[in-house]
């Protein structure tokens, strides 16, 4: 099964619950009027696209319909697809311009952080990169053991200390291991739960200081893992993390388990952080780089753009 087919299958709940309604809406109308826009607004808001994002979508659609003198609802639907793809933008690749490059991964427990790290490592390894993992979530022994299992499955090395160790010291050892082993990418798992925002900021600041001192010129990414099934709560969570860390990209997991796939549009519009990867299943290759056009096409069950 190609990734587009896998993407359509993974987005089935959102597609069947939400975007079939959108397609059905446009097919029921013979003209484009206020009633059509009102129904579209209701569908989008109830699919976790969010109120402000929905308003912007409708405004852009109405402007396009006027400027392009669109009269057929089917043409308007296709214009809507283009607008949605444009609003979320293209998925930006990771900045891996140095060797080693460093990828910090943050996110609360339970969002699929560790499995996402493993899947990203697997993608990079398939791309010919040498990957090293650092188990810097030292607050839970289970977190260290879990990432060790995944590192073994993927076939990459792991730097780990005992539970309760200083995360920055793990990162120090991992950075030096990455240099001595000539690794292309160092992926750092960070704590999934800290007592408050200040603790999170302090911990990340310590880790970043170590990286800056030991690898001053390294390309660096900070990825936030979000669980799509939490809907608008994911936006709130992302906003809080954005205030505590310089997030360069998002990884949206569990899209296959929710009808709230519309959250992608809300997150991008409200936070202006690119979605870099999406997860649409449990298998190792079910996490892929985000492609806005493919995503929208899969939502609308369209084989061709």
PASEBA-1860 file (N, C-alpha, C; in nm, 3 decimals):
! residues 305
1> XXXXXXXX> 0.085/-0.120/0.000/0.000/0.000/0.000/0.088/0.124/0.000 ~ 0.068/0.216/-0.098/0.144/0.340/-0.103/0.103/0.432/0.010 ~ 0.187/0.535/0.035/0.158/0.621/0.150/0.029/0.699/0.132 ~ -0.006/0.736/0.007/-0.131/0.809/-0.011/-0.251/0.723/0.030 ~ -0.248/0.595/-0.010/-0.356/0.504/0.030/-0.356/0.484/0.181 ~ -0.237/0.476/0.238/-0.225/0.460/0.383/-0.276/0.586/0.455 ~ -0.246/0.701/0.394/-0.292/0.828/0.450/-0.444/0.836/0.446 ~ -0.504/0.798/0.333/-0.651/0.798/0.323/-0.713/0.705/0.427
9> XXXXXXXX> -0.651/0.589/0.444/-0.704/0.493/0.541/-0.686/0.546/0.683 ~ -0.571/0.608/0.708/-0.543/0.662/0.840/-0.633/0.778/0.877 ~ -0.677/0.853/0.775/-0.764/0.969/0.799/-0.911/0.935/0.783 ~ -0.941/0.806/0.778/-1.077/0.759/0.747/-1.183/0.818/0.840 ~ -1.153/0.824/0.971/-1.253/0.875/1.066/-1.286/1.022/1.040 ~ -1.181/1.102/1.016/-1.204/1.243/0.986/-1.273/1.258/0.852 ~ -1.225/1.180/0.754/-1.281/1.187/0.618/-1.429/1.151/0.618 ~ -1.462/1.039/0.685/-1.601/0.992/0.685/-1.692/1.080/0.769
17> XXXXXXXX> -1.639/1.132/0.878/-1.722/1.210/0.970/-1.738/1.354/0.925 ~ -1.632/1.412/0.869/-1.633/1.555/0.840/-1.636/1.585/0.691 ~ -1.536/1.540/0.620/-1.518/1.589/0.483/-1.612/1.526/0.382 ~ -1.671/1.412/0.416/-1.781/1.362/0.333/-1.901/1.456/0.344 ~ -1.918/1.513/0.463/-2.025/1.612/0.481/-2.000/1.735/0.394 ~ -1.872/1.776/0.386/-1.838/1.894/0.305/-1.868/1.866/0.158 ~ -1.823/1.749/0.109/-1.847/1.712/-0.030/-1.996/1.701/-0.058 ~ -2.068/1.640/0.036/-2.213/1.625/0.021/-2.282/1.761/0.019
25> XXXXXXXX> -2.232/1.852/0.102/-2.289/1.987/0.110/-2.281/2.056/-0.027 ~ -2.164/2.053/-0.088/-2.146/2.121/-0.216/-2.226/2.053/-0.328 ~ -2.245/1.921/-0.314/-2.321/1.851/-0.420/-2.471/1.876/-0.408 ~ -2.519/1.915/-0.287/-2.662/1.939/-0.268/-2.707/2.075/-0.321 ~ -2.612/2.167/-0.333/-2.647/2.302/-0.375/-2.626/2.320/-0.525 ~ -2.710/2.399/-0.585/-2.693/2.432/-0.727/-2.639/2.574/-0.744 ~ -2.646/2.651/-0.637/-2.589/2.786/-0.638/-2.508/2.807/-0.510 ~ -2.423/2.908/-0.513/-2.340/2.939/-0.396/-2.405/3.056/-0.324
33> XXXXXXXX> -2.459/3.028/-0.204/-2.529/3.134/-0.131/-2.493/3.133/0.017 ~ -2.553/3.224/0.092/-2.521/3.237/0.235/-2.552/3.109/0.312 ~ -2.655/3.040/0.272/-2.694/2.916/0.342/-2.584/2.811/0.329 ~ -2.525/2.801/0.211/-2.415/2.706/0.190/-2.298/2.741/0.283 ~ -2.262/2.870/0.287/-2.152/2.912/0.374/-2.181/2.885/0.521 ~ -2.306/2.905/0.561/-2.343/2.881/0.702/-2.331/2.734/0.739 ~ -2.375/2.648/0.647/-2.364/2.503/0.673/-2.217/2.461/0.677 ~ -2.138/2.516/0.587/-1.995/2.484/0.584/-1.928/2.528/0.714
41> XXXXXXXX> -1.965/2.645/0.762/-1.910/2.696/0.887/-1.938/2.600/1.003 ~ -2.061/2.552/1.010/-2.099/2.460/1.118/-2.019/2.330/1.111 ~ -2.003/2.275/0.990/-1.928/2.150/0.974/-1.783/2.168/1.019 ~ -1.720/2.277/0.977/-1.578/2.299/1.008/-1.556/2.321/1.157 ~ -1.642/2.400/1.220/-1.625/2.427/1.363/-1.641/2.299/1.445 ~ -1.738/2.216/1.408/-1.760/2.092/1.485/-1.654/1.986/1.455 ~ -1.566/2.010/1.359/-1.460/1.913/1.328/-1.326/1.955/1.387 ~ -1.330/2.047/1.484/-1.210/2.095/1.554/-1.118/2.179/1.467
49> XXXXXXXX> -1.172/2.236/1.360/-1.093/2.332/1.284/-1.074/2.459/1.366 ~ -1.169/2.488/1.453/-1.159/2.606/1.538/-1.235/2.724/1.480 ~ -1.285/2.811/1.567/-1.371/2.921/1.524/-1.295/3.023/1.438 ~ -1.181/3.072/1.488/-1.109/3.177/1.415/-1.055/3.124/1.283 ~ -1.009/2.998/1.282/-0.957/2.940/1.158/-1.070/2.919/1.058 ~ -1.185/2.875/1.107/-1.302/2.858/1.020/-1.342/2.992/0.956 ~ -1.340/3.097/1.036/-1.374/3.230/0.983/-1.280/3.271/0.871 ~ -1.152/3.243/0.891/-1.054/3.279/0.787/-1.075/3.196/0.660
57> XXXXXXXX> -1.104/3.067/0.678/-1.130/2.980/0.562/-1.248/3.033/0.481 ~ -1.356/3.066/0.551/-1.477/3.115/0.483/-1.450/3.248/0.413 ~ -1.376/3.335/0.479/-1.345/3.465/0.420/-1.264/3.448/0.291 ~ -1.165/3.359/0.296/-1.081/3.336/0.178/-1.162/3.270/0.066 ~ -1.251/3.179/0.105/-1.334/3.112/0.004/-1.427/3.213/-0.064 ~ -1.490/3.297/0.015/-1.580/3.398/-0.041/-1.505/3.494/-0.133 ~ -1.385/3.535/-0.092/-1.303/3.624/-0.176/-1.266/3.556/-0.307 ~ -1.231/3.427/-0.300/-1.193/3.353/-0.420/-1.312/3.337/-0.514
65> XXXXXXXX> -1.426/3.304/-0.457/-1.548/3.288/-0.538/-1.580/3.417/-0.612 ~ -1.563/3.531/-0.541/-1.590/3.660/-0.605/-1.485/3.693/-0.711 ~ -1.359/3.684/-0.674/-1.252/3.727/-0.765/-1.241/3.638/-0.888 ~ -1.269/3.507/-0.872/-1.259/3.415/-0.987/-1.395/3.393/-1.054 ~ -1.495/3.466/-1.004/-1.632/3.458/-1.059/-1.680/3.313/-1.069 ~ -1.661/3.241/-0.959/-1.705/3.102/-0.952/-1.855/3.097/-0.928 ~ -1.923/3.017/-1.007/-2.069/3.005/-0.990/-2.112/2.862/-0.958 ~ -2.027/2.763/-0.989/-2.062/2.624/-0.966/-2.011/2.579/-0.828
73> XXXXXXXX> -2.098/2.517/-0.747/-2.054/2.468/-0.615/-1.934/2.373/-0.622 ~ -1.928/2.289/-0.726/-1.815/2.197/-0.738/-1.684/2.274/-0.757 ~ -1.688/2.381/-0.831/-1.568/2.465/-0.847/-1.530/2.529/-0.713 ~ -1.632/2.568/-0.638/-1.607/2.627/-0.506/-1.545/2.524/-0.412 ~ -1.588/2.400/-0.423/-1.530/2.293/-0.338/-1.382/2.275/-0.370 ~ -1.348/2.279/-0.498/-1.208/2.265/-0.538/-1.126/2.386/-0.493 ~ -1.189/2.503/-0.497/-1.122/2.622/-0.446/-1.096/2.608/-0.296 ~ -1.193/2.549/-0.224/-1.178/2.524/-0.080/-1.059/2.433/-0.054
81> XXXXXXXX> -1.043/2.328/-0.134/-0.929/2.236/-0.118/-0.797/2.311/-0.134 ~ -0.790/2.398/-0.235/-0.666/2.474/-0.257/-0.638/2.567/-0.139 ~ -0.743/2.629/-0.087/-0.728/2.721/0.026/-0.678/2.647/0.150 ~ -0.736/2.530/0.178/-0.695/2.451/0.294/-0.549/2.408/0.283 ~ -0.507/2.362/0.165/-0.369/2.320/0.145/-0.274/2.438/0.162 ~ -0.316/2.554/0.111/-0.232/2.674/0.121/-0.221/2.722/0.264 ~ -0.329/2.712/0.341/-0.329/2.761/0.479/-0.235/2.682/0.569 ~ -0.228/2.551/0.547/-0.138/2.473/0.634/0.004/2.470/0.580
89> XXXXXXXX> 0.023/2.505/0.453/0.157/2.516/0.398/0.225/2.381/0.380 ~ 0.338/2.385/0.316/0.414/2.261/0.294/0.483/2.219/0.422 ~ 0.498/2.089/0.438/0.574/2.038/0.552/0.721/2.067/0.529 ~ 0.783/2.135/0.626/0.925/2.168/0.611/1.010/2.051/0.658 ~ 1.111/2.013/0.579/1.199/1.904/0.624/1.281/1.946/0.745 ~ 1.331/1.848/0.818/1.419/1.879/0.930/1.546/1.946/0.879 ~ 1.597/2.040/0.957/1.726/2.102/0.924/1.837/2.009/0.974 ~ 1.894/1.935/0.881/2.002/1.841/0.914/2.128/1.881/0.838
97> XXXXXXXX> 2.152/2.011/0.831/2.259/2.064/0.747/2.398/2.045/0.804 ~ 2.409/2.005/0.930/2.540/1.978/0.989/2.547/1.831/1.031 ~ 2.667/1.786/1.056/2.684/1.649/1.103/2.778/1.651/1.225 ~ 2.725/1.627/1.346/2.586/1.589/1.369/2.491/1.709/1.374 ~ 2.365/1.682/1.343/2.254/1.774/1.370/2.185/1.722/1.495 ~ 2.117/1.811/1.568/2.052/1.772/1.694/1.902/1.796/1.684 ~ 1.825/1.696/1.725/1.679/1.707/1.729/1.632/1.682/1.871 ~ 1.584/1.789/1.938/1.524/1.775/2.071/1.377/1.743/2.054
105> XXXXXXXX> 1.327/1.646/2.131/1.186/1.608/2.120/1.118/1.629/2.254 ~ 1.009/1.708/2.253/0.937/1.737/2.376/0.790/1.700/2.359 ~ 0.719/1.692/2.471/0.577/1.656/2.467/0.539/1.585/2.595 ~ 0.412/1.595/2.634/0.368/1.532/2.757/0.363/1.380/2.741 ~ 0.361/1.311/2.853/0.352/1.165/2.849/0.220/1.121/2.784 ~ 0.228/1.016/2.706/0.106/0.957/2.650/0.071/1.003/2.510 ~ 0.150/1.096/2.453/0.117/1.147/2.320/0.183/1.066/2.209 ~ 0.267/0.971/2.247/0.338/0.891/2.146/0.478/0.944/2.119
113> XXXXXXXX> 0.537/1.009/2.221/0.667/1.074/2.204/0.778/0.973/2.171 ~ 0.787/0.867/2.253/0.896/0.771/2.234/0.883/0.695/2.103 ~ 0.761/0.653/2.070/0.743/0.581/1.944/0.767/0.673/1.825 ~ 0.733/0.801/1.837/0.760/0.896/1.729/0.910/0.912/1.708 ~ 0.985/0.918/1.819/1.131/0.927/1.809/1.185/0.807/1.731 ~ 1.136/0.689/1.765/1.182/0.567/1.698/1.148/0.571/1.549 ~ 1.027/0.619/1.517/0.985/0.622/1.378/1.064/0.726/1.297 ~ 1.095/0.841/1.359/1.179/0.940/1.292/1.319/0.883/1.270
121> XXXXXXXX> 1.371/0.816/1.373/1.503/0.753/1.359/1.503/0.651/1.246 ~ 1.395/0.578/1.236/1.383/0.477/1.129/1.381/0.542/0.991 ~ 1.306/0.652/0.977/1.301/0.725/0.850/1.439/0.778/0.812 ~ 1.508/0.835/0.910/1.641/0.892/0.883/1.741/0.782/0.848 ~ 1.730/0.670/0.917/1.819/0.557/0.888/1.797/0.506/0.746 ~ 1.669/0.497/0.707/1.637/0.455/0.569/1.694/0.552/0.467 ~ 1.708/0.678/0.510/1.762/0.782/0.422/1.915/0.783/0.422 ~ 1.974/0.685/0.488/2.119/0.672/0.489/2.190/0.746/0.601
129> XXXXXXXX> 2.113/0.799/0.697/2.173/0.873/0.808/2.212/0.778/0.922 ~ 2.323/0.812/0.988/2.362/0.742/1.110/2.299/0.817/1.228 ~ 2.217/0.747/1.305/2.137/0.812/1.410/2.178/0.761/1.548 ~ 2.186/0.853/1.642/2.213/0.820/1.782/2.100/0.877/1.867 ~ 2.050/0.799/1.962/1.943/0.845/2.052/2.000/0.875/2.190 ~ 1.939/0.973/2.259/1.977/1.006/2.396/1.853/0.997/2.485 ~ 1.861/0.916/2.589/1.748/0.897/2.681/1.757/1.000/2.793 ~ 1.720/1.125/2.762/1.730/1.234/2.860/1.602/1.254/2.939
137> XXXXXXXX> 1.501/1.167/2.919/1.385/1.166/3.007/1.418/1.070/3.120 ~ 1.490/1.122/3.220/1.543/1.037/3.326/1.453/1.032/3.450 ~ 1.337/1.098/3.441/1.249/1.102/3.558/1.174/0.971/3.577 ~ 1.162/0.893/3.469/1.090/0.765/3.478/1.178/0.653/3.423 ~ 1.198/0.550/3.503/1.276/0.435/3.455/1.209/0.374/3.333 ~ 1.074/0.375/3.333/0.999/0.316/3.221/1.032/0.387/3.090 ~ 1.055/0.519/3.097/1.085/0.595/2.976/1.218/0.552/2.917 ~ 1.317/0.530/3.005/1.449/0.487/2.959/1.442/0.347/2.899
145> XXXXXXXX> 1.370/0.258/2.968/1.356/0.120/2.919/1.281/0.117/2.786 ~ 1.179/0.201/2.774/1.097/0.202/2.651/1.180/0.246/2.531 ~ 1.257/0.354/2.549/1.335/0.402/2.435/1.448/0.304/2.402 ~ 1.495/0.230/2.503/1.598/0.128/2.478/1.543/0.017/2.390 ~ 1.419/-0.024/2.415/1.354/-0.127/2.333/1.341/-0.080/2.189 ~ 1.297/0.044/2.173/1.279/0.098/2.038/1.412/0.116/1.965 ~ 1.514/0.160/2.037/1.646/0.176/1.975/1.696/0.042/1.922 ~ 1.670/-0.063/1.998/1.710/-0.197/1.955/1.631/-0.240/1.831
153> XXXXXXXX> 1.502/-0.211/1.830/1.419/-0.248/1.715/1.462/-0.177/1.587 ~ 1.491/-0.048/1.601/1.530/0.031/1.484/1.673/-0.001/1.442 ~ 1.755/-0.041/1.540/1.894/-0.071/1.510/1.983/0.052/1.518 ~ 1.959/0.136/1.620/2.044/0.254/1.641/2.098/0.252/1.783 ~ 2.209/0.321/1.805/2.271/0.325/1.937/2.195/0.421/2.029 ~ 2.205/0.394/2.159/2.137/0.475/2.261/2.234/0.510/2.372 ~ 2.236/0.636/2.412/2.312/0.679/2.529/2.212/0.695/2.644 ~ 2.238/0.625/2.754/2.144/0.627/2.866/2.221/0.629/2.998
161> XXXXXXXX> 2.159/0.688/3.100/2.208/0.683/3.237/2.098/0.618/3.321 ~ 2.120/0.613/3.451/2.019/0.555/3.540/1.904/0.653/3.563 ~ 1.792/0.598/3.609/1.677/0.682/3.645/1.720/0.786/3.748 ~ 1.671/0.910/3.731/1.702/1.016/3.826/1.830/1.092/3.795 ~ 1.903/1.049/3.692/2.026/1.119/3.654/1.993/1.258/3.600 ~ 2.093/1.342/3.597/2.077/1.476/3.541/2.062/1.465/3.389 ~ 1.947/1.510/3.333/1.929/1.499/3.188/2.040/1.567/3.108 ~ 2.089/1.681/3.158/2.195/1.753/3.086/2.323/1.671/3.077
169> XXXXXXXX> 2.349/1.589/3.180/2.470/1.505/3.176/2.455/1.393/3.073 ~ 2.331/1.344/3.056/2.304/1.244/2.952/2.331/1.307/2.815 ~ 2.282/1.428/2.798/2.301/1.498/2.670/2.449/1.526/2.644 ~ 2.523/1.562/2.749/2.668/1.585/2.734/2.736/1.460/2.680 ~ 2.706/1.346/2.742/2.767/1.220/2.696/2.721/1.185/2.554 ~ 2.594/1.211/2.526/2.539/1.178/2.394/2.602/1.264/2.285 ~ 2.621/1.393/2.314/2.683/1.484/2.217/2.825/1.438/2.185 ~ 2.899/1.404/2.288/3.037/1.359/2.266/3.044/1.224/2.196
177> XXXXXXXX> 2.946/1.138/2.225/2.938/1.011/2.154/2.905/1.034/2.007 ~ 2.815/1.129/1.982/2.777/1.161/1.844/2.898/1.211/1.765 ~ 2.981/1.293/1.831/3.100/1.345/1.764/3.202/1.234/1.738 ~ 3.228/1.152/1.841/3.330/1.048/1.825/3.288/0.937/1.729 ~ 3.158/0.910/1.724/3.108/0.804/1.634/3.068/0.858/1.497 ~ 3.088/0.987/1.477/3.055/1.052/1.350/2.908/1.030/1.310 ~ 2.820/1.043/1.409/2.676/1.029/1.382/2.626/1.149/1.302 ~ 2.530/1.125/1.217/2.471/1.234/1.138/2.367/1.311/1.218
185> XXXXXXXX> 2.290/1.237/1.300/2.180/1.300/1.375/2.176/1.246/1.517 ~ 2.165/1.337/1.612/2.142/1.301/1.752/2.000/1.341/1.788 ~ 1.918/1.243/1.828/1.780/1.270/1.870/1.771/1.256/2.022 ~ 1.724/1.361/2.088/1.721/1.365/2.234/1.577/1.358/2.284 ~ 1.548/1.254/2.363/1.418/1.242/2.429/1.424/1.322/2.558 ~ 1.329/1.414/2.579/1.329/1.495/2.701/1.209/1.460/2.788 ~ 1.209/1.514/2.910/1.107/1.478/3.008/0.966/1.507/2.959 ~ 0.878/1.412/2.981/0.740/1.427/2.939/0.653/1.495/3.043
193> XXXXXXXX> 0.703/1.504/3.162/0.622/1.569/3.267/0.714/1.638/3.366 ~ 0.697/1.768/3.379/0.770/1.844/3.479/0.667/1.920/3.562 ~ 0.708/1.967/3.680/0.611/2.021/3.774/0.543/2.147/3.724 ~ 0.615/2.231/3.654/0.555/2.353/3.603/0.636/2.405/3.485 ~ 0.588/2.512/3.425/0.652/2.568/3.306/0.797/2.609/3.334 ~ 0.821/2.664/3.456/0.957/2.708/3.489/1.053/2.590/3.490 ~ 1.010/2.477/3.546/1.094/2.358/3.546/1.127/2.314/3.404 ~ 1.026/2.317/3.317/1.045/2.278/3.178/1.146/2.372/3.112
201> XXXXXXXX> 1.129/2.502/3.131/1.219/2.600/3.071/1.361/2.582/3.123 ~ 1.373/2.562/3.254/1.506/2.546/3.315/1.575/2.422/3.261 ~ 1.501/2.311/3.251/1.559/2.185/3.205/1.603/2.196/3.059 ~ 1.516/2.251/2.976/1.552/2.268/2.835/1.667/2.366/2.818 ~ 1.671/2.470/2.902/1.780/2.567/2.894/1.913/2.500/2.927 ~ 1.914/2.415/3.028/2.038/2.342/3.065/2.084/2.254/2.950 ~ 1.988/2.180/2.892/2.021/2.091/2.780/2.074/2.171/2.661 ~ 2.008/2.283/2.632/2.051/2.366/2.519/2.187/2.428/2.544
209> XXXXXXXX> 2.217/2.463/2.668/2.349/2.518/2.699/2.459/2.417/2.672 ~ 2.433/2.292/2.709/2.530/2.185/2.684/2.553/2.169/2.534 ~ 2.445/2.166/2.459/2.456/2.149/2.312/2.530/2.268/2.251 ~ 2.496/2.389/2.295/2.561/2.509/2.241/2.710/2.512/2.272 ~ 2.746/2.463/2.389/2.888/2.463/2.427/2.966/2.355/2.352 ~ 2.906/2.238/2.341/2.978/2.124/2.281/2.963/2.117/2.129 ~ 2.852/2.169/2.077/2.827/2.169/1.931/2.775/2.306/1.890 ~ 2.859/2.409/1.900/2.811/2.546/1.878/2.752/2.573/1.740
217> XXXXXXXX> 2.797/2.501/1.640/2.751/2.528/1.503/2.649/2.427/1.452 ~ 2.601/2.339/1.540/2.511/2.231/1.495/2.374/2.284/1.455 ~ 2.320/2.228/1.347/2.180/2.252/1.312/2.094/2.191/1.422 ~ 1.989/2.263/1.461/1.911/2.217/1.577/1.762/2.230/1.550 ~ 1.688/2.128/1.587/1.542/2.128/1.578/1.485/2.099/1.716 ~ 1.369/2.159/1.746/1.293/2.122/1.866/1.153/2.084/1.819 ~ 1.123/1.956/1.828/0.994/1.905/1.781/0.900/1.881/1.898 ~ 0.777/1.929/1.885/0.673/1.905/1.985/0.580/1.797/1.933
225> XXXXXXXX> 0.562/1.692/2.012/0.471/1.583/1.975/0.333/1.612/2.033 ~ 0.231/1.607/1.948/0.094/1.632/1.991/0.004/1.515/1.952 ~ -0.091/1.485/2.038/-0.188/1.378/2.015/-0.313/1.438/1.950 ~ -0.339/1.401/1.823/-0.451/1.460/1.749/-0.585/1.428/1.813 ~ -0.595/1.319/1.887/-0.724/1.279/1.945/-0.772/1.377/2.052 ~ -0.682/1.463/2.100/-0.722/1.559/2.205/-0.785/1.685/2.147 ~ -0.788/1.698/2.013/-0.857/1.810/1.950/-0.803/1.945/1.993 ~ -0.893/2.035/2.031/-0.852/2.173/2.064/-0.758/2.178/2.184
233> XXXXXXXX> -0.758/2.074/2.270/-0.663/2.070/2.381/-0.520/2.065/2.331 ~ -0.500/2.008/2.212/-0.367/2.003/2.152/-0.318/2.143/2.119 ~ -0.410/2.230/2.077/-0.374/2.369/2.048/-0.330/2.440/2.176 ~ -0.404/2.418/2.283/-0.371/2.478/2.413/-0.235/2.429/2.461 ~ -0.214/2.299/2.448/-0.088/2.237/2.489/0.029/2.295/2.409 ~ 0.009/2.305/2.279/0.115/2.358/2.192/0.147/2.502/2.227 ~ 0.043/2.580/2.260/0.063/2.720/2.297/0.147/2.732/2.424 ~ 0.120/2.644/2.522/0.195/2.646/2.647/0.341/2.610/2.624
241> XXXXXXXX> 0.364/2.506/2.543/0.500/2.465/2.514/0.575/2.572/2.434 ~ 0.502/2.638/2.345/0.564/2.743/2.263/0.617/2.855/2.351 ~ 0.548/2.881/2.461/0.593/2.985/2.555/0.717/2.943/2.633 ~ 0.741/2.811/2.636/0.853/2.760/2.716/0.972/2.717/2.631 ~ 0.952/2.699/2.501/1.060/2.647/2.418/1.050/2.702/2.276 ~ 1.163/2.708/2.210/1.167/2.754/2.071/1.134/2.636/1.979 ~ 1.004/2.610/1.964/0.960/2.494/1.885/0.977/2.524/1.736 ~ 1.043/2.432/1.666/1.065/2.452/1.522/0.970/2.369/1.437
249> XXXXXXXX> 0.903/2.271/1.497/0.812/2.189/1.419/0.725/2.102/1.507 ~ 0.615/2.055/1.449/0.519/1.971/1.521/0.515/1.831/1.459 ~ 0.491/1.734/1.544/0.463/1.597/1.500/0.325/1.563/1.553 ~ 0.231/1.540/1.464/0.093/1.513/1.503/0.067/1.363/1.494 ~ 0.041/1.300/1.610/0.025/1.155/1.616/-0.123/1.115/1.627 ~ -0.148/0.988/1.603/-0.279/0.924/1.627/-0.392/0.983/1.543 ~ -0.358/1.034/1.425/-0.462/1.087/1.336/-0.557/0.977/1.291 ~ -0.510/0.852/1.293/-0.595/0.740/1.253/-0.700/0.708/1.358
257> XXXXXXXX> -0.683/0.759/1.480/-0.774/0.723/1.588/-0.876/0.830/1.621 ~ -0.892/0.928/1.532/-0.979/1.040/1.567/-1.053/1.094/1.444 ~ -1.166/1.160/1.471/-1.237/1.233/1.365/-1.200/1.381/1.372 ~ -1.095/1.414/1.450/-1.057/1.553/1.474/-0.936/1.594/1.391 ~ -0.922/1.537/1.271/-0.809/1.571/1.185/-0.805/1.717/1.146 ~ -0.919/1.786/1.157/-0.924/1.929/1.127/-0.836/2.012/1.218 ~ -0.788/1.951/1.327/-0.701/2.021/1.421/-0.573/2.069/1.353 ~ -0.531/2.002/1.245/-0.410/2.042/1.172/-0.421/2.187/1.127
265> XXXXXXXX> -0.538/2.225/1.074/-0.557/2.362/1.024/-0.553/2.463/1.138 ~ -0.617/2.428/1.249/-0.624/2.516/1.364/-0.486/2.542/1.423 ~ -0.408/2.435/1.440/-0.274/2.447/1.499/-0.185/2.536/1.414 ~ -0.187/2.512/1.284/-0.099/2.590/1.195/-0.138/2.738/1.195 ~ -0.268/2.767/1.189/-0.311/2.906/1.181/-0.289/2.981/1.312 ~ -0.316/2.914/1.424/-0.310/2.984/1.552/-0.169/2.997/1.607 ~ -0.082/2.902/1.573/0.052/2.901/1.631/0.162/2.929/1.531 ~ 0.131/2.916/1.402/0.230/2.938/1.296/0.357/2.856/1.316
273> XXXXXXXX> 0.338/2.730/1.352/0.449/2.635/1.362/0.425/2.527/1.258 ~ 0.522/2.496/1.175/0.498/2.396/1.070/0.478/2.255/1.125 ~ 0.383/2.183/1.065/0.368/2.040/1.095/0.472/1.967/1.010 ~ 0.564/1.896/1.074/0.673/1.831/0.999/0.647/1.684/0.974 ~ 0.580/1.618/1.069/0.547/1.476/1.050/0.406/1.451/1.100 ~ 0.340/1.353/1.039/0.210/1.307/1.090/0.213/1.155/1.103 ~ 0.143/1.106/1.204/0.133/0.963/1.227/-0.008/0.915/1.202 ~ -0.020/0.812/1.118/-0.153/0.761/1.082/-0.165/0.611/1.106
281> XXXXXXXX> -0.091/0.560/1.207/-0.100/0.417/1.236/0.010/0.375/1.333 ~ 0.007/0.247/1.368/0.100/0.195/1.468/0.231/0.142/1.408 ~ 0.231/0.113/1.277/0.349/0.052/1.215/0.464/0.152/1.205 ~ 0.585/0.098/1.193/0.705/0.180/1.191/0.703/0.284/1.079 ~ 0.645/0.248/0.964/0.645/0.341/0.850/0.516/0.422/0.840 ~ 0.438/0.425/0.947/0.313/0.501/0.946/0.331/0.646/0.992 ~ 0.455/0.685/1.016/0.487/0.825/1.041/0.561/0.875/0.917 ~ 0.511/0.984/0.857/0.571/1.034/0.735/0.582/1.186/0.738
289> XXXXXXXX> 0.672/1.239/0.655/0.680/1.384/0.641/0.547/1.438/0.594 ~ 0.509/1.552/0.646/0.379/1.610/0.615/0.380/1.675/0.478 ~ 0.276/1.646/0.399/0.258/1.706/0.267/0.116/1.761/0.265 ~ 0.102/1.894/0.260/-0.030/1.956/0.274/-0.125/1.917/0.161 ~ -0.073/1.910/0.038/-0.159/1.877/-0.074/-0.210/1.733/-0.063 ~ -0.119/1.641/-0.030/-0.160/1.501/-0.012/-0.261/1.489/0.101 ~ -0.236/1.563/0.209/-0.323/1.558/0.327/-0.466/1.600/0.290 ~ -0.479/1.713/0.221/-0.612/1.763/0.183/-0.678/1.670/0.083
297> XXXXXXXX> -0.602/1.620/-0.013/-0.657/1.525/-0.109/-0.709/1.400/-0.040 ~ -0.633/1.351/0.059/-0.676/1.232/0.133/-0.803/1.261/0.214 ~ -0.811/1.382/0.271/-0.930/1.422/0.346/-1.056/1.418/0.257 ~ -1.038/1.465/0.134/-1.151/1.472/0.041/-1.162/1.346/-0.046 ~ -1.073/1.247/-0.020/-1.076/1.122/-0.095/-1.059/1.146/-0.245 ~ -0.967/1.236/-0.277/-0.940/1.273/-0.417/-0.809/1.207/-0.461 ~ -0.814/1.128/-0.567/-0.693/1.065/-0.618/-0.598/1.168/-0.680 ~ -0.655/1.265/-0.750/-0.574/1.366/-0.818/-0.611/1.504/-0.772
305> X> -0.510/1.591/-0.776/-0.534/1.729/-0.731/-0.623/1.803/-0.830
END
